Amino acid sequence: MARTQVHLYRSEYEMKRITILIADDDAEIADLVALHLEKEGYHTVKVTDGKAAVQAVQSRHIDLAVLDIMMPGLDGHEVTRQIREQHQLPIIFLSAKTSDLDKITGLVIGADDYMTKPFNPMELVARVNAQLRRFMQLNQPQAERKPVLESGGLVIDPDRRTVELFGNNVELTPKEFDILYLLASYPKKVFSAENLFQQVWGEAYFESGNTVMVHIRTLRKKLGEEQDKNKLIKTIWGVGYTFNG
């Protein structure tokens, strides 16, 4: 299950290789952590002191850091302070300091999780997976919200996918709605039948002009427009269609 979670995380980041920093002056522990993380498909970078840990984060892309607290030079607390000045990557303390005060201090300083030694390597892997998954979810770009469009009594709401004309609801099919919203988003811009088909249907255009024409015709009818008085959707003969709002 954990391996699947790693692959899900990687797909969200365009399958880039996830790099985890392991900072511990005990080479045996660092090697053990690296062994289990690399079995999960992660790439690891090992350093043995705090200064090297800070330099690693500053000089290359690190997705998560596993830090010992008692390291030569800079201790894990100071490493975390310096990392947090510029980076928000998940940090897990892996330390022999086991008191509640030690754990609270580590979390207050800026760590996201705290494990004590001796430790279960598989539990550490599970916590790494959880922290990366949470970080991914919190940092996903928010989808840009499409605006409600209004013109001459016409109101098009893309979130509710509703259309109102002078306060009256207009029932449209999904494709009719997409055509209307696309045209209304770019008033006066002329869209060829090919443009409309490719953007609304998302497929290659192979003589599909009749499909677009039929949808435009029914759309105009539902908007109450007479054929010779197309007020909102205007035909530019030989070119395409435009929103005349």
CYANA upper distance limits for C-alpha pairs under 8 A (distance plus 0.5 A):
  1 MET  CA      5 GLN  CA      7.03
  2 ALA  CA      6 VAL  CA      7.00
  2 ALA  CA     40 GLU  CA      8.35
  2 ALA  CA    126 ALA  CA      7.16
  2 ALA  CA    129 ASN  CA      7.32
  3 ARG  CA      7 HIS  CA      6.99
  3 ARG  CA     40 GLU  CA      6.35
  3 ARG  CA     41 GLY  CA      8.39
  4 THR  CA      8 LEU  CA      6.73
  5 GLN  CA      9 TYR  CA      6.75
  5 GLN  CA    129 ASN  CA      7.30
  5 GLN  CA    133 ARG  CA      8.02
  6 VAL  CA     10 ARG  CA      6.70
  6 VAL  CA     40 GLU  CA      7.84
  6 VAL  CA     41 GLY  CA      8.14
  6 VAL  CA    129 ASN  CA      7.03
  7 HIS  CA     11 SER  CA      6.68
  8 LEU  CA     12 GLU  CA      7.09
  9 TYR  CA     13 TYR  CA      7.29
  9 TYR  CA    132 LEU  CA      7.88
  9 TYR  CA    133 ARG  CA      6.83
  9 TYR  CA    136 MET  CA      7.53
 10 ARG  CA     14 GLU  CA      6.93
 10 ARG  CA     15 MET  CA      5.08
 10 ARG  CA     16 LYS  CA      6.72
 10 ARG  CA     17 ARG  CA      7.69
 10 ARG  CA     18 ILE  CA      7.74
 11 SER  CA     15 MET  CA      5.26
 11 SER  CA     16 LYS  CA      8.41
 12 GLU  CA    136 MET  CA      8.46
 17 ARG  CA     42 TYR  CA      7.47
 17 ARG  CA     43 HIS  CA      7.25
 18 ILE  CA     42 TYR  CA      6.03
 18 ILE  CA     43 HIS  CA      6.46
 18 ILE  CA     62 ILE  CA      8.15
 18 ILE  CA     63 ASP  CA      6.62
 19 THR  CA     42 TYR  CA      6.64
 19 THR  CA     43 HIS  CA      5.19
 19 THR  CA     44 THR  CA      5.97
 19 THR  CA     45 VAL  CA      7.64
 19 THR  CA     61 HIS  CA      7.73
 19 THR  CA     62 ILE  CA      5.79
 19 THR  CA     63 ASP  CA      5.94
 19 THR  CA     64 LEU  CA      7.51
 20 ILE  CA     42 TYR  CA      7.50
 20 ILE  CA     43 HIS  CA      6.72
 20 ILE  CA     44 THR  CA      5.30
 20 ILE  CA     45 VAL  CA      6.71
 20 ILE  CA     62 ILE  CA      6.42
 20 ILE  CA     63 ASP  CA      6.29
 20 ILE  CA     64 LEU  CA      5.45
 20 ILE  CA     65 ALA  CA      6.13
 20 ILE  CA     66 VAL  CA      7.88
 21 LEU  CA     44 THR  CA      6.33
 21 LEU  CA     45 VAL  CA      5.34
 21 LEU  CA     46 LYS  CA      6.55
 21 LEU  CA     47 VAL  CA      8.23
 21 LEU  CA     53 ALA  CA      8.06
 21 LEU  CA     56 ALA  CA      8.33
 21 LEU  CA     62 ILE  CA      7.00
 21 LEU  CA     63 ASP  CA      8.40
 21 LEU  CA     64 LEU  CA      6.80
 21 LEU  CA     65 ALA  CA      5.06
 21 LEU  CA     66 VAL  CA      6.54
 21 LEU  CA     67 LEU  CA      8.46
 22 ILE  CA     30 ALA  CA      6.89
 22 ILE  CA     33 VAL  CA      8.18
 22 ILE  CA     34 ALA  CA      7.92
 22 ILE  CA     44 THR  CA      7.47
 22 ILE  CA     45 VAL  CA      6.53
 22 ILE  CA     46 LYS  CA      5.31
 22 ILE  CA     47 VAL  CA      6.86
 22 ILE  CA     65 ALA  CA      6.57
 22 ILE  CA     66 VAL  CA      5.41
 22 ILE  CA     67 LEU  CA      6.64
 23 ALA  CA     30 ALA  CA      7.74
 23 ALA  CA     46 LYS  CA      6.43
 23 ALA  CA     47 VAL  CA      5.42
 23 ALA  CA     48 THR  CA      6.10
 23 ALA  CA     49 ASP  CA      7.02
 23 ALA  CA     50 GLY  CA      7.64
 23 ALA  CA     53 ALA  CA      6.61
 23 ALA  CA     65 ALA  CA      8.12
 23 ALA  CA     66 VAL  CA      6.75
 23 ALA  CA     67 LEU  CA      5.38
 23 ALA  CA     68 ASP  CA      6.55
 24 ASP  CA     29 ILE  CA      7.83
 24 ASP  CA     30 ALA  CA      6.41
 24 ASP  CA     46 LYS  CA      8.25
 24 ASP  CA     47 VAL  CA      7.07
 24 ASP  CA     48 THR  CA      5.52
 24 ASP  CA     49 ASP  CA      7.14
 24 ASP  CA     67 LEU  CA      6.91
 24 ASP  CA     68 ASP  CA      5.65
 24 ASP  CA     71 MET  CA      7.15
 25 ASP  CA     30 ALA  CA      8.26
 25 ASP  CA     47 VAL  CA      8.03
 25 ASP  CA     48 THR  CA      4.74
 25 ASP  CA     49 ASP  CA      6.58
 25 ASP  CA     68 ASP  CA      8.34
 25 ASP  CA     71 MET  CA      6.47
 25 ASP  CA     72 PRO  CA      7.99
 26 ASP  CA     30 ALA  CA      6.81
 26 ASP  CA     48 THR  CA      7.84
 27 ALA  CA     31 ASP  CA      6.50
 27 ALA  CA     48 THR  CA      8.05
 28 GLU  CA     32 LEU  CA      6.65
 29 ILE  CA     33 VAL  CA      6.67
 30 ALA  CA     34 ALA  CA      6.59
 30 ALA  CA     46 LYS  CA      7.33
 31 ASP  CA     35 LEU  CA      6.50
 32 LEU  CA     36 HIS  CA      7.04
 32 LEU  CA    121 PRO  CA      8.15
 33 VAL  CA     37 LEU  CA      6.72
 33 VAL  CA    121 PRO  CA      7.07
 34 ALA  CA     38 GLU  CA      6.37
 34 ALA  CA     44 THR  CA      6.61
 34 ALA  CA     46 LYS  CA      8.39
 35 LEU  CA     39 LYS  CA      6.82
 36 HIS  CA     40 GLU  CA      7.18
 36 HIS  CA    121 PRO  CA      7.25
 36 HIS  CA    122 MET  CA      7.88
 36 HIS  CA    125 VAL  CA      7.61
 37 LEU  CA     41 GLY  CA      7.28
 37 LEU  CA     42 TYR  CA      6.10
 37 LEU  CA     43 HIS  CA      8.10
 37 LEU  CA     44 THR  CA      7.96
 37 LEU  CA    125 VAL  CA      6.85
 38 GLU  CA     42 TYR  CA      5.27
 38 GLU  CA     43 HIS  CA      6.47
 38 GLU  CA     44 THR  CA      7.43
 47 VAL  CA     52 ALA  CA      6.58
 47 VAL  CA     53 ALA  CA      6.65
 48 THR  CA     52 ALA  CA      7.69
 48 THR  CA     53 ALA  CA      8.32
 48 THR  CA     71 MET  CA      7.89
 48 THR  CA     72 PRO  CA      8.48
 49 ASP  CA     53 ALA  CA      6.95
 49 ASP  CA     71 MET  CA      5.92
 49 ASP  CA     72 PRO  CA      5.84
 49 ASP  CA     73 GLY  CA      6.83
 49 ASP  CA     74 LEU  CA      7.47
 49 ASP  CA     75 ASP  CA      8.38
 50 GLY  CA     54 VAL  CA      6.92
 50 GLY  CA     71 MET  CA      6.59
 50 GLY  CA     72 PRO  CA      7.05
 50 GLY  CA     73 GLY  CA      6.36
 50 GLY  CA     74 LEU  CA      4.92
 50 GLY  CA     75 ASP  CA      6.23
 50 GLY  CA     76 GLY  CA      7.02
 50 GLY  CA     78 GLU  CA      8.48
 50 GLY  CA     79 VAL  CA      6.39
 51 LYS  CA     55 GLN  CA      6.78
 51 LYS  CA     73 GLY  CA      6.92
 51 LYS  CA     74 LEU  CA      6.30
 51 LYS  CA     79 VAL  CA      7.92
 52 ALA  CA     56 ALA  CA      6.53
 53 ALA  CA     57 VAL  CA      6.98
 53 ALA  CA     79 VAL  CA      7.62
 54 VAL  CA     58 GLN  CA      6.75
 54 VAL  CA     79 VAL  CA      6.59
 54 VAL  CA     82 GLN  CA      7.61
 54 VAL  CA     83 ILE  CA      7.07
 55 GLN  CA     59 SER  CA      6.42
 56 ALA  CA     60 ARG  CA      6.50
 56 ALA  CA     62 ILE  CA      8.30
 57 VAL  CA     61 HIS  CA      7.05
 57 VAL  CA     62 ILE  CA      6.36
 57 VAL  CA     83 ILE  CA      7.78
 62 ILE  CA     89 LEU  CA      8.00
 63 ASP  CA     89 LEU  CA      6.39
 63 ASP  CA     90 PRO  CA      7.73
 63 ASP  CA    132 LEU  CA      8.31
 64 LEU  CA     89 LEU  CA      6.02
 64 LEU  CA     90 PRO  CA      5.45
 64 LEU  CA     91 ILE  CA      6.40
 64 LEU  CA     92 ILE  CA      8.42
 64 LEU  CA    128 VAL  CA      8.37
 64 LEU  CA    132 LEU  CA      7.88
 65 ALA  CA     89 LEU  CA      7.95
 65 ALA  CA     90 PRO  CA      6.94
 65 ALA  CA     91 ILE  CA      5.33
 65 ALA  CA     92 ILE  CA      6.74
 66 VAL  CA     91 ILE  CA      6.48
 66 VAL  CA     92 ILE  CA      5.32
 66 VAL  CA     93 PHE  CA      6.33
 66 VAL  CA     94 LEU  CA      7.03
 67 LEU  CA     76 GLY  CA      6.57
 67 LEU  CA     91 ILE  CA      7.72
 67 LEU  CA     92 ILE  CA      6.70
 67 LEU  CA     93 PHE  CA      5.37
 67 LEU  CA     94 LEU  CA      6.29
 67 LEU  CA     95 SER  CA      8.29
 68 ASP  CA     75 ASP  CA      8.36
 68 ASP  CA     76 GLY  CA      6.26
 68 ASP  CA     93 PHE  CA      6.30
 68 ASP  CA     94 LEU  CA      5.56
 68 ASP  CA     95 SER  CA      5.68
 69 ILE  CA     75 ASP  CA      5.89
 69 ILE  CA     76 GLY  CA      4.39
 69 ILE  CA     77 HIS  CA      6.85
 69 ILE  CA     93 PHE  CA      7.40
 69 ILE  CA     94 LEU  CA      7.80
 69 ILE  CA     95 SER  CA      6.30
 69 ILE  CA     97 LYS  CA      8.45
 70 MET  CA     75 ASP  CA      5.91
 70 MET  CA     76 GLY  CA      6.92
 70 MET  CA     95 SER  CA      8.02
 71 MET  CA     75 ASP  CA      5.47
 71 MET  CA     76 GLY  CA      7.21
 74 LEU  CA     78 GLU  CA      6.42
 74 LEU  CA     79 VAL  CA      6.76
 75 ASP  CA     79 VAL  CA      6.76
 76 GLY  CA     80 THR  CA      6.58
 76 GLY  CA     93 PHE  CA      8.24
 77 HIS  CA     81 ARG  CA      6.84
 77 HIS  CA    106 GLY  CA      7.31
 77 HIS  CA    109 ILE  CA      7.28
 78 GLU  CA     82 GLN  CA      6.75
 79 VAL  CA     83 ILE  CA      6.63
 80 THR  CA     84 ARG  CA      6.50
 80 THR  CA     91 ILE  CA      8.25
 80 THR  CA    109 ILE  CA      7.61
 80 THR  CA    110 GLY  CA      6.93
 80 THR  CA    111 ALA  CA      7.57
 81 ARG  CA     85 GLU  CA      7.02
 81 ARG  CA    109 ILE  CA      7.24
 81 ARG  CA    110 GLY  CA      7.59
 82 GLN  CA     86 GLN  CA      8.06
 83 ILE  CA     87 HIS  CA      6.09
 83 ILE  CA     88 GLN  CA      8.25
 84 ARG  CA     88 GLN  CA      6.61
 84 ARG  CA    110 GLY  CA      7.57
 89 LEU  CA    135 PHE  CA      8.23
 90 PRO  CA    111 ALA  CA      7.76
 90 PRO  CA    112 ASP  CA      6.45
 90 PRO  CA    131 GLN  CA      6.88
 90 PRO  CA    132 LEU  CA      7.63
 90 PRO  CA    135 PHE  CA      7.61
 91 ILE  CA    110 GLY  CA      8.22
 91 ILE  CA    111 ALA  CA      5.49
 91 ILE  CA    112 ASP  CA      5.86
 91 ILE  CA    113 ASP  CA      7.25
 92 ILE  CA    111 ALA  CA      6.37
 92 ILE  CA    112 ASP  CA      6.33
 92 ILE  CA    113 ASP  CA      5.23
 92 ILE  CA    114 TYR  CA      6.07
 92 ILE  CA    115 MET  CA      7.86
 92 ILE  CA    128 VAL  CA      8.39
 93 PHE  CA    106 GLY  CA      7.84
 93 PHE  CA    111 ALA  CA      7.17
 93 PHE  CA    113 ASP  CA      6.82
 93 PHE  CA    114 TYR  CA      5.16
 93 PHE  CA    115 MET  CA      6.51
 93 PHE  CA    116 THR  CA      8.48
 94 LEU  CA    114 TYR  CA      6.69
 94 LEU  CA    115 MET  CA      5.38
 94 LEU  CA    116 THR  CA      6.12
 94 LEU  CA    117 LYS  CA      7.19
 95 SER  CA    114 TYR  CA      8.26
 95 SER  CA    115 MET  CA      6.96
 95 SER  CA    116 THR  CA      5.45
 95 SER  CA    117 LYS  CA      6.10
 96 ALA  CA    116 THR  CA      6.02
 96 ALA  CA    117 LYS  CA      5.26
 96 ALA  CA    118 PRO  CA      7.80
 97 LYS  CA    102 ASP  CA      6.72
 97 LYS  CA    103 LYS  CA      8.41
 97 LYS  CA    116 THR  CA      7.22
 97 LYS  CA    117 LYS  CA      8.31
 98 THR  CA    102 ASP  CA      6.94
 98 THR  CA    103 LYS  CA      7.54
 98 THR  CA    116 THR  CA      6.37
 98 THR  CA    117 LYS  CA      8.34
 99 SER  CA    103 LYS  CA      6.99
100 ASP  CA    104 ILE  CA      6.61
101 LEU  CA    105 THR  CA      6.45
102 ASP  CA    106 GLY  CA      6.68
103 LYS  CA    107 LEU  CA      6.83
103 LYS  CA    114 TYR  CA      6.84
104 ILE  CA    108 VAL  CA      6.56
105 THR  CA    109 ILE  CA      6.61
106 GLY  CA    110 GLY  CA      7.13
106 GLY  CA    111 ALA  CA      6.28
106 GLY  CA    114 TYR  CA      7.77
107 LEU  CA    111 ALA  CA      5.16
107 LEU  CA    112 ASP  CA      6.74
107 LEU  CA    113 ASP  CA      7.29
107 LEU  CA    114 TYR  CA      7.80
112 ASP  CA    131 GLN  CA      8.20
113 ASP  CA    127 ARG  CA      8.49
115 MET  CA    119 PHE  CA      7.69
115 MET  CA    124 LEU  CA      8.20
119 PHE  CA    123 GLU  CA      8.21
119 PHE  CA    124 LEU  CA      8.11
120 ASN  CA    124 LEU  CA      7.00
121 PRO  CA    125 VAL  CA      6.80
122 MET  CA    126 ALA  CA      6.72
123 GLU  CA    127 ARG  CA      6.72
124 LEU  CA    128 VAL  CA      6.65
125 VAL  CA    129 ASN  CA      6.70
126 ALA  CA    130 ALA  CA      6.71
127 ARG  CA    131 GLN  CA      6.60
128 VAL  CA    132 LEU  CA      6.66
129 ASN  CA    133 ARG  CA      6.56
130 ALA  CA    134 ARG  CA      6.60
131 GLN  CA    135 PHE  CA      6.53
132 LEU  CA    136 MET  CA      6.56
133 ARG  CA    137 GLN  CA      6.76
134 ARG  CA    138 LEU  CA      6.71
135 PHE  CA    139 ASN  CA      6.61
136 MET  CA    140 GLN  CA      6.56
146 LYS  CA    158 PRO  CA      6.86
146 LYS  CA    159 ASP  CA      7.89
147 PRO  CA    157 ASP  CA      7.88
147 PRO  CA    158 PRO  CA      7.59
148 VAL  CA    155 VAL  CA      7.57
148 VAL  CA    156 ILE  CA      6.16
148 VAL  CA    157 ASP  CA      5.18
148 VAL  CA    158 PRO  CA      6.84
149 LEU  CA    154 LEU  CA      8.39
149 LEU  CA    155 VAL  CA      6.21
149 LEU  CA    156 ILE  CA      5.56
149 LEU  CA    157 ASP  CA      7.14
149 LEU  CA    181 TYR  CA      8.47
149 LEU  CA    184 ALA  CA      7.74
149 LEU  CA    185 SER  CA      7.85
150 GLU  CA    154 LEU  CA      5.93
150 GLU  CA    155 VAL  CA      4.98
150 GLU  CA    156 ILE  CA      6.90
151 SER  CA    155 VAL  CA      7.19
151 SER  CA    245 GLY  CA      6.13
152 GLY  CA    245 GLY  CA      7.28
153 GLY  CA    164 GLU  CA      8.30
153 GLY  CA    165 LEU  CA      5.95
153 GLY  CA    166 PHE  CA      5.21
153 GLY  CA    167 GLY  CA      8.12
154 LEU  CA    163 VAL  CA      7.69
154 LEU  CA    164 GLU  CA      6.25
154 LEU  CA    165 LEU  CA      5.02
154 LEU  CA    166 PHE  CA      6.87
155 VAL  CA    163 VAL  CA      6.15
155 VAL  CA    164 GLU  CA      5.61
155 VAL  CA    165 LEU  CA      6.93
156 ILE  CA    161 ARG  CA      7.79
156 ILE  CA    162 THR  CA      6.52
156 ILE  CA    163 VAL  CA      5.16
156 ILE  CA    164 GLU  CA      7.17
156 ILE  CA    181 TYR  CA      7.45
157 ASP  CA    161 ARG  CA      5.88
157 ASP  CA    162 THR  CA      5.81
157 ASP  CA    163 VAL  CA      6.91
158 PRO  CA    162 THR  CA      7.40
158 PRO  CA    181 TYR  CA      8.16
161 ARG  CA    177 PHE  CA      7.84
162 THR  CA    169 ASN  CA      7.94
162 THR  CA    170 VAL  CA      7.98
162 THR  CA    171 GLU  CA      8.22
163 VAL  CA    169 ASN  CA      6.45
163 VAL  CA    170 VAL  CA      5.85
163 VAL  CA    171 GLU  CA      7.71
163 VAL  CA    172 LEU  CA      8.24
163 VAL  CA    177 PHE  CA      8.46
164 GLU  CA    168 ASN  CA      5.66
164 GLU  CA    169 ASN  CA      4.93
164 GLU  CA    170 VAL  CA      6.02
165 LEU  CA    169 ASN  CA      6.97
165 LEU  CA    170 VAL  CA      7.26
165 LEU  CA    223 LEU  CA      7.99
170 VAL  CA    222 LYS  CA      7.32
170 VAL  CA    223 LEU  CA      7.74
171 GLU  CA    222 LYS  CA      8.13
172 LEU  CA    176 GLU  CA      6.20
172 LEU  CA    177 PHE  CA      6.26
172 LEU  CA    219 LEU  CA      8.00
172 LEU  CA    222 LYS  CA      8.24
173 THR  CA    177 PHE  CA      6.65
174 PRO  CA    178 ASP  CA      6.74
175 LYS  CA    179 ILE  CA      6.67
175 LYS  CA    200 VAL  CA      7.37
175 LYS  CA    201 TRP  CA      8.26
175 LYS  CA    215 HIS  CA      8.27
176 GLU  CA    180 LEU  CA      6.68
176 GLU  CA    215 HIS  CA      6.72
176 GLU  CA    216 ILE  CA      8.02
176 GLU  CA    219 LEU  CA      6.64
177 PHE  CA    181 TYR  CA      6.54
178 ASP  CA    182 LEU  CA      6.51
178 ASP  CA    200 VAL  CA      6.70
179 ILE  CA    183 LEU  CA      6.68
179 ILE  CA    196 LEU  CA      7.49
179 ILE  CA    200 VAL  CA      6.99
180 LEU  CA    184 ALA  CA      6.46
180 LEU  CA    219 LEU  CA      8.41
181 TYR  CA    185 SER  CA      6.45
182 LEU  CA    186 TYR  CA      7.42
183 LEU  CA    187 PRO  CA      7.09
183 LEU  CA    189 LYS  CA      8.18
183 LEU  CA    191 PHE  CA      8.17
183 LEU  CA    242 THR  CA      6.72
183 LEU  CA    243 PHE  CA      5.79
184 ALA  CA    243 PHE  CA      6.03
184 ALA  CA    245 GLY  CA      7.74
186 TYR  CA    243 PHE  CA      7.72
187 PRO  CA    242 THR  CA      7.34
187 PRO  CA    243 PHE  CA      5.50
187 PRO  CA    244 ASN  CA      6.68
187 PRO  CA    245 GLY  CA      6.66
188 LYS  CA    242 THR  CA      6.02
188 LYS  CA    243 PHE  CA      6.10
188 LYS  CA    244 ASN  CA      6.41
188 LYS  CA    245 GLY  CA      8.25
189 LYS  CA    242 THR  CA      6.13
189 LYS  CA    243 PHE  CA      7.65
190 VAL  CA    236 ILE  CA      8.01
190 VAL  CA    239 VAL  CA      7.91
190 VAL  CA    240 GLY  CA      6.49
190 VAL  CA    241 TYR  CA      5.84
190 VAL  CA    242 THR  CA      5.12
190 VAL  CA    243 PHE  CA      8.37
191 PHE  CA    195 ASN  CA      6.25
191 PHE  CA    196 LEU  CA      6.78
191 PHE  CA    239 VAL  CA      8.12
191 PHE  CA    240 GLY  CA      5.78
191 PHE  CA    241 TYR  CA      5.77
191 PHE  CA    242 THR  CA      6.73
192 SER  CA    196 LEU  CA      6.86
192 SER  CA    239 VAL  CA      6.27
192 SER  CA    240 GLY  CA      4.52
192 SER  CA    241 TYR  CA      6.82
193 ALA  CA    197 PHE  CA      6.60
193 ALA  CA    208 SER  CA      8.24
193 ALA  CA    209 GLY  CA      6.07
193 ALA  CA    212 VAL  CA      6.61
193 ALA  CA    213 MET  CA      8.18
193 ALA  CA    240 GLY  CA      6.35
193 ALA  CA    241 TYR  CA      8.06
194 GLU  CA    198 GLN  CA      6.62
194 GLU  CA    205 TYR  CA      6.37
194 GLU  CA    208 SER  CA      7.97
194 GLU  CA    209 GLY  CA      7.52
195 ASN  CA    199 GLN  CA      6.63
196 LEU  CA    200 VAL  CA      6.30
196 LEU  CA    201 TRP  CA      8.39
196 LEU  CA    212 VAL  CA      7.80
197 PHE  CA    201 TRP  CA      5.88
197 PHE  CA    202 GLY  CA      7.51
197 PHE  CA    203 GLU  CA      7.66
197 PHE  CA    204 ALA  CA      8.39
197 PHE  CA    205 TYR  CA      6.99
197 PHE  CA    208 SER  CA      7.81
197 PHE  CA    212 VAL  CA      7.08
198 GLN  CA    202 GLY  CA      5.31
198 GLN  CA    203 GLU  CA      5.74
198 GLN  CA    204 ALA  CA      6.45
198 GLN  CA    205 TYR  CA      6.72
199 GLN  CA    203 GLU  CA      8.27
208 SER  CA    212 VAL  CA      7.26
209 GLY  CA    213 MET  CA      6.56
210 ASN  CA    214 VAL  CA      6.52
211 THR  CA    215 HIS  CA      6.92
212 VAL  CA    216 ILE  CA      6.65
213 MET  CA    217 ARG  CA      6.61
214 VAL  CA    218 THR  CA      6.82
215 HIS  CA    219 LEU  CA      6.45
216 ILE  CA    220 ARG  CA      6.60
217 ARG  CA    221 LYS  CA      6.83
218 THR  CA    222 LYS  CA      6.71
219 LEU  CA    223 LEU  CA      6.77
220 ARG  CA    224 GLY  CA      6.83
220 ARG  CA    225 GLU  CA      5.89
220 ARG  CA    226 GLU  CA      8.14
220 ARG  CA    227 GLN  CA      8.43
220 ARG  CA    230 ASN  CA      8.04
220 ARG  CA    233 ILE  CA      7.65
221 LYS  CA    225 GLU  CA      6.24
221 LYS  CA    226 GLU  CA      7.74
225 GLU  CA    229 LYS  CA      6.99
225 GLU  CA    230 ASN  CA      6.21
225 GLU  CA    231 LYS  CA      7.43
226 GLU  CA    230 ASN  CA      6.72
230 ASN  CA    234 LYS  CA      6.07
230 ASN  CA    235 THR  CA      8.41
231 LYS  CA    244 ASN  CA      6.85
231 LYS  CA    245 GLY  CA      8.32
232 LEU  CA    243 PHE  CA      6.05
232 LEU  CA    244 ASN  CA      5.20
232 LEU  CA    245 GLY  CA      6.13
233 ILE  CA    241 TYR  CA      7.22
233 ILE  CA    242 THR  CA      6.27
233 ILE  CA    243 PHE  CA      5.28
233 ILE  CA    244 ASN  CA      6.33
234 LYS  CA    241 TYR  CA      6.16
234 LYS  CA    242 THR  CA      5.80
234 LYS  CA    243 PHE  CA      6.70
234 LYS  CA    244 ASN  CA      6.70
235 THR  CA    240 GLY  CA      6.55
235 THR  CA    241 TYR  CA      5.16
235 THR  CA    242 THR  CA      7.07
236 ILE  CA    240 GLY  CA      5.73
236 ILE  CA    241 TYR  CA      6.15
236 ILE  CA    242 THR  CA      7.76
